[in-house]
Amino acid sequence: MDSSFNYSSRMKYIEKLKLEYHKLDKKSKEEVIDQAVKILGYNRKYLISLLNNFKPKDN
């Protein structure tokens, strides 16, 4: 995981990713997940769970 990605940056990235993720077909979702795993360093299943259940914090 890139050390410049703090918690807030990761959550913003996940929030943007989620908007696109649910519009994609299965093959495209796999590619997006692969890329996000490389960028964030998260476990694949954990990332999928975040994308399916992510609720941004109200600031």
Secondary structure, 3 states (H helix, E strand, C coil): CCCCCCHHHHHHHHHHHHHHHCCCCHHHHHHHHHHHHHHHCCCHHHHHHHHHHCCCCCC
